[in-house]
Amino acid sequence: MLLAGDIGGTKTLLGLFEAATPRPHPVTHRSFVTLDHDDLASIVTEFMRGVSLANGVIEGACFGVAGPVINDTATLTNVPWQVDARRLAERFEVRRVDLLNDLQSMAYGLTVLDGDELLVLQDGQAVRGGNIGLIAAGTGLGVAMLHEVDGRYVPVASEGGHADFAARTPRDVRLLQWMTARHGRAEVEGVVSGRGLLNIHAVTHDSPCAAVADLKSFDAPAEITAAGLERRCTGCVEALDLFVDAYGAEAGNLALRTVSTAGLFVGGGIAPKILPALVDGRFMRAFRSKAPFEPLLAAMPVKVILNAETGLLGAAVYAGRNLKV
């Protein structure tokens, strides 16, 4: 049996899987509010109390965590936790526990997805053996890349979501100035994420917004996007438009940096919730608008990941591959 986890800034998914190649079989999973718990170990303890193991043994475990992983430990970026793989292995008596950056984990899941778990934004023409780029906006913004090695795609972690935001238009410049005045710098995650929607909303509204009840609430980003999609608030419409434009532009940046000739994939919790705004052309226009490389970008397949548990699945994939290591 494999124990897998996808630990994000908002929610944590834990699941048990039966080992299988190439795609482990899910047995059970559960979602937790991350900040309702003091650490990952307490969530694992609660999860394990609610499950029974047929053979009483977890053979391997892997957790995707939202932060850089160094020497089997990670300090999460948007959560005040430190996660140590060796301590988890000792506490739960698991022979091997691995930690991955959460986008690296999602990338492992991407390699085993079926076609109906993806939505095509641009058909393109995948180049066999080419690189793959992955970008995912949710509570934060993550990016990863996949390189083919000996016939298998190997994900490489990145903290590119915390790189500087690149303003392209006059309204981007206005947002950039607003963010640097308040936060000292403008990182991409401060624009393309749930928190980013709140920053953009502040810039596109000169007066209180009637469409969002409480801008400090957990649901505020979702309320902004809903008001934008339904065109109930002019400022929210502009906020969503700026968000999608920035998301597409950064996806194009990643595609250029990684030369993603085998495809660029869009994951995370936000994309499936704003599909009408992604499929109407504005995302792809921003993605391709990078002279003189429009032809290169226009040839890349671009797809949205619809499976919300891809990160959890990827952690199970990685744990299964390491059973005999």
C-alpha positions as CSV (number, residue, x, y, z in Angstrom):
1,M,0.0,0.0,0.0
2,L,1.2,3.5,-0.8
3,L,0.5,6.7,1.2
4,A,0.4,9.9,-0.9
5,G,-0.2,13.5,0.0
6,D,-0.6,16.8,-1.8
7,I,0.0,19.6,0.8
8,G,-1.1,23.0,-0.4
9,G,-1.6,26.4,1.2
10,T,-5.3,26.0,1.5
11,K,-6.1,22.3,1.5
12,T,-4.2,19.0,2.0
13,L,-5.2,15.8,0.2
14,L,-4.1,12.4,1.6
15,G,-4.8,9.1,0.0
16,L,-4.0,5.4,0.0
17,F,-3.2,3.7,-3.3
18,E,-2.4,0.1,-4.4
19,A,0.8,0.0,-6.3
20,A,0.4,-0.5,-10.0
21,T,2.3,0.5,-13.2
22,P,2.1,3.0,-14.6
23,R,-0.9,4.4,-12.6
24,P,-1.5,3.4,-9.0
25,H,-5.1,2.4,-8.0
26,P,-6.8,4.7,-5.5
27,V,-8.2,3.1,-2.4
28,T,-9.4,6.0,-0.4
29,H,-8.6,9.7,0.1
30,R,-9.6,12.6,2.3
31,S,-9.3,16.4,2.2
32,F,-8.2,18.6,5.1
33,V,-8.0,22.3,5.7
34,T,-4.2,22.8,5.9
35,L,-4.1,25.6,8.5
36,D,-6.6,23.8,10.8
37,H,-3.6,21.6,11.8
38,D,-0.3,22.3,13.5
39,D,1.8,20.1,11.2
40,L,1.6,17.4,8.5
41,A,2.1,14.6,11.1
42,S,-1.1,15.5,12.8
43,I,-3.0,15.3,9.5
44,V,-1.5,11.9,8.7
45,T,-2.4,10.7,12.2
46,E,-6.0,11.8,11.8
47,F,-6.2,10.3,8.3
48,M,-4.8,6.9,9.4
49,R,-7.3,6.7,12.2
50,G,-10.1,6.6,9.6
51,V,-8.7,3.8,7.4
52,S,-7.9,0.2,7.6
53,L,-5.0,-1.5,5.9
54,A,-5.7,-5.0,4.4
55,N,-2.1,-6.1,5.1
56,G,-1.4,-3.6,7.9
57,V,1.6,-2.2,6.0
58,I,2.4,1.1,4.2
59,E,5.3,0.2,1.9
60,G,6.1,3.7,0.8
61,A,5.0,7.3,1.1
62,C,5.4,10.5,-0.8
63,F,4.2,14.0,-0.2
64,G,4.1,16.9,-2.6
65,V,4.7,20.1,-0.6
66,A,4.3,23.8,-1.6
67,G,7.9,24.9,-1.2
68,P,11.4,24.0,-2.0
69,V,12.7,20.6,-0.9
70,I,16.3,20.5,0.2
71,N,17.9,17.4,1.9
72,D,14.6,15.7,2.5
73,T,13.1,18.7,4.3
74,A,10.9,21.5,3.3
75,T,9.8,24.8,4.7
76,L,6.4,25.6,3.2
77,T,6.1,28.9,1.5
78,N,2.5,29.9,2.5
79,V,2.1,27.7,5.6
80,P,4.2,28.0,8.8
81,W,5.3,24.4,8.7
82,Q,8.6,22.5,8.3
83,V,8.3,19.0,6.9
84,D,11.1,16.4,7.5
85,A,10.8,13.1,5.5
86,R,13.1,11.2,7.9
87,R,11.0,12.1,11.0
88,L,7.8,11.2,9.2
89,A,9.3,7.8,8.3
90,E,10.3,7.2,11.9
91,R,7.0,8.3,13.4
92,F,4.8,6.3,11.1
93,E,7.2,3.3,10.7
94,V,7.4,3.6,6.9
95,R,10.6,2.3,5.3
96,R,10.8,5.2,2.8
97,V,9.2,8.7,2.8
98,D,9.9,11.1,-0.1
99,L,9.2,14.8,-0.4
100,L,8.6,16.5,-3.7
101,N,7.8,20.1,-4.6
102,D,4.1,20.2,-5.2
103,L,4.4,21.0,-8.9
104,Q,7.0,18.3,-9.3
105,S,4.4,15.9,-7.8
106,M,1.7,17.2,-10.1
107,A,4.1,16.7,-13.0
108,Y,4.5,13.0,-12.1
109,G,0.7,12.7,-12.1
110,L,0.5,14.5,-15.5
111,T,2.6,11.7,-17.1
112,V,-0.2,9.1,-16.4
113,L,-3.4,11.2,-17.1
114,D,-5.9,10.0,-19.7
115,G,-7.2,12.2,-22.5
116,D,-10.5,12.9,-20.9
117,E,-8.7,14.4,-17.9
118,L,-7.4,17.2,-20.2
119,L,-9.0,20.1,-22.1
120,V,-7.3,21.3,-25.2
121,L,-6.7,25.1,-25.6
122,Q,-4.4,24.7,-28.6
123,D,-3.8,21.5,-30.6
124,G,-0.3,22.2,-31.7
125,Q,2.0,19.4,-32.8
126,A,3.9,17.7,-30.0
127,V,7.5,17.0,-30.8
128,R,8.5,13.5,-29.7
129,G,11.2,13.8,-27.0
130,G,10.6,17.5,-26.5
131,N,10.3,19.2,-23.2
132,I,7.0,19.8,-21.3
133,G,6.1,22.8,-19.2
134,L,3.6,22.9,-16.3
135,I,2.1,25.9,-14.7
136,A,-0.5,25.9,-11.9
137,A,-2.3,28.7,-10.2
138,G,-4.2,28.2,-6.9
139,T,-3.4,29.6,-3.5
140,G,0.0,30.2,-5.0
141,L,1.7,29.8,-8.3
142,G,3.8,26.8,-9.2
143,V,5.9,25.9,-12.2
144,A,7.8,22.8,-13.2
145,M,9.4,21.3,-16.3
146,L,9.7,17.7,-17.6
147,H,12.7,16.5,-19.6
148,E,12.7,13.1,-21.4
149,V,15.5,10.8,-20.1
150,D,15.8,7.3,-21.6
151,G,12.2,7.3,-22.8
152,R,10.7,8.5,-19.6
153,Y,9.7,12.1,-18.6
154,V,11.5,13.3,-15.5
155,P,10.0,16.3,-13.7
156,V,12.3,19.0,-12.4
157,A,11.2,21.3,-9.6
158,S,11.2,25.1,-9.8
159,E,10.3,28.1,-7.7
160,G,9.6,30.2,-10.8
161,G,6.3,31.4,-9.4
162,H,8.3,33.7,-7.1
163,A,10.2,35.3,-10.0
164,D,9.5,38.9,-10.8
165,F,6.2,39.9,-12.5
166,A,6.8,41.1,-16.1
167,A,4.5,44.0,-16.9
168,R,3.6,44.1,-20.6
169,T,0.8,46.7,-20.9
170,P,-0.1,50.1,-19.4
171,R,-2.6,48.4,-17.0
172,D,0.1,45.9,-16.0
173,V,2.4,48.8,-15.2
174,R,-0.3,50.3,-13.0
175,L,-0.6,47.0,-11.2
176,L,3.2,46.7,-10.9
177,Q,3.4,50.2,-9.3
178,W,0.6,49.4,-6.9
179,M,2.3,46.1,-5.8
180,T,5.8,47.5,-5.4
181,A,4.4,50.4,-3.4
182,R,2.7,48.0,-0.9
183,H,4.8,44.9,-1.0
184,G,8.3,46.1,-2.0
185,R,8.4,43.9,-5.1
186,A,6.0,42.3,-7.5
187,E,6.3,38.6,-7.9
188,V,4.4,36.6,-10.5
189,E,2.5,34.7,-7.7
190,G,1.3,38.1,-6.5
191,V,-0.6,38.4,-9.8
192,V,-1.4,34.9,-11.0
193,S,-2.9,33.2,-7.9
194,G,-5.9,33.5,-5.6
195,R,-4.0,36.2,-3.7
196,G,-3.1,37.8,-7.0
197,L,-6.8,38.2,-7.9
198,L,-7.2,40.2,-4.7
199,N,-4.3,42.5,-5.7
200,I,-5.7,42.9,-9.2
201,H,-9.2,43.6,-7.7
202,A,-7.8,46.4,-5.6
203,V,-6.3,48.1,-8.7
204,T,-9.4,47.7,-10.9
205,H,-11.8,49.2,-8.3
206,D,-11.8,52.9,-7.3
207,S,-14.9,52.4,-5.1
208,P,-16.2,49.5,-2.9
209,C,-17.2,46.4,-4.9
210,A,-20.9,45.4,-4.4
211,A,-20.2,41.9,-5.9
212,V,-17.8,40.7,-3.2
213,A,-19.2,40.6,0.4
214,D,-15.8,40.5,2.2
215,L,-12.5,40.9,0.5
216,K,-10.8,39.2,3.5
217,S,-12.8,36.1,3.3
218,F,-11.6,32.7,2.0
219,D,-14.2,32.9,-0.8
220,A,-13.3,36.4,-2.1
221,P,-11.2,35.2,-5.1
222,A,-14.0,32.9,-6.2
223,E,-16.5,35.7,-5.8
224,I,-14.4,38.0,-7.9
225,T,-14.1,35.4,-10.7
226,A,-17.8,34.6,-10.6
227,A,-18.7,38.3,-10.8
228,G,-16.3,38.7,-13.7
229,L,-17.6,35.6,-15.6
230,E,-21.2,36.8,-15.1
231,R,-20.3,40.4,-15.9
232,R,-22.1,41.7,-12.8
233,C,-19.3,44.1,-11.9
234,T,-17.2,46.2,-14.4
235,G,-14.2,46.2,-12.1
236,C,-14.4,42.4,-11.6
237,V,-14.7,41.9,-15.4
238,E,-11.5,43.9,-15.8
239,A,-9.8,42.0,-12.9
240,L,-10.6,38.6,-14.5
241,D,-9.4,39.8,-17.9
242,L,-6.1,41.1,-16.5
243,F,-5.7,37.9,-14.5
244,V,-6.2,35.6,-17.6
245,D,-4.0,37.9,-19.7
246,A,-1.2,37.7,-17.1
247,Y,-1.7,33.9,-16.7
248,G,-1.4,33.3,-20.5
249,A,1.6,35.6,-20.7
250,E,3.4,33.7,-17.9
251,A,2.5,30.4,-19.4
252,G,4.1,31.6,-22.6
253,N,7.2,32.7,-20.7
254,L,7.5,29.2,-19.2
255,A,7.0,27.7,-22.7
256,L,9.9,29.8,-24.0
257,R,12.2,29.1,-21.0
258,T,11.7,25.4,-21.3
259,V,11.1,25.2,-25.0
260,S,8.0,23.1,-24.4
261,T,7.7,21.5,-27.8
262,A,6.0,18.5,-26.3
263,G,3.3,20.6,-24.6
264,L,2.5,23.2,-22.0
265,F,0.0,22.2,-19.4
266,V,-2.1,24.4,-17.1
267,G,-3.0,22.9,-13.7
268,G,-4.0,24.1,-10.3
269,G,-7.4,24.9,-8.7
270,I,-8.2,28.1,-10.6
271,A,-8.1,27.0,-14.2
272,P,-11.0,24.6,-14.2
273,K,-13.2,27.2,-12.4
274,I,-12.6,29.9,-15.1
275,L,-12.7,27.7,-18.2
276,P,-15.0,30.1,-20.1
277,A,-12.4,32.8,-19.7
278,L,-9.6,30.5,-20.8
279,V,-11.3,29.1,-23.9
280,D,-12.4,32.4,-25.4
281,G,-9.0,33.2,-26.9
282,R,-7.5,35.8,-24.5
283,F,-5.3,33.3,-22.7
284,M,-3.8,31.9,-25.9
285,R,-3.4,35.4,-27.4
286,A,-1.2,36.4,-24.5
287,F,0.6,33.0,-24.6
288,R,1.6,33.5,-28.3
289,S,2.2,37.2,-28.3
290,K,6.0,37.0,-28.1
291,A,7.6,38.2,-31.3
292,P,9.6,36.7,-33.0
293,F,8.6,33.4,-31.5
294,E,4.9,33.3,-32.3
295,P,5.3,30.4,-34.8
296,L,7.2,28.3,-32.2
297,L,4.5,29.0,-29.5
298,A,1.6,28.4,-31.9
299,A,3.0,24.9,-32.6
300,M,3.0,23.9,-29.0
301,P,0.1,21.8,-27.6
302,V,-1.6,23.7,-24.7
303,K,-3.9,21.8,-22.4
304,V,-5.7,22.4,-19.1
305,I,-5.6,19.6,-16.4
306,L,-9.2,18.8,-15.3
307,N,-8.3,16.2,-12.7
308,A,-8.2,18.1,-9.4
309,E,-6.2,15.2,-7.7
310,T,-3.3,15.1,-10.2
311,G,-0.8,16.2,-7.5
312,L,-2.0,13.4,-5.1
313,L,-1.8,10.9,-8.0
314,G,1.7,12.0,-8.8
315,A,2.9,11.5,-5.3
316,A,1.6,8.0,-5.5
317,V,3.3,7.4,-8.8
318,Y,6.6,8.5,-7.3
319,A,6.2,6.4,-4.2
320,G,5.4,3.4,-6.3
321,R,8.5,3.8,-8.4
322,N,10.7,3.9,-5.3
323,L,9.3,0.8,-3.6
324,K,12.4,-1.3,-4.6
325,V,15.0,1.5,-4.4
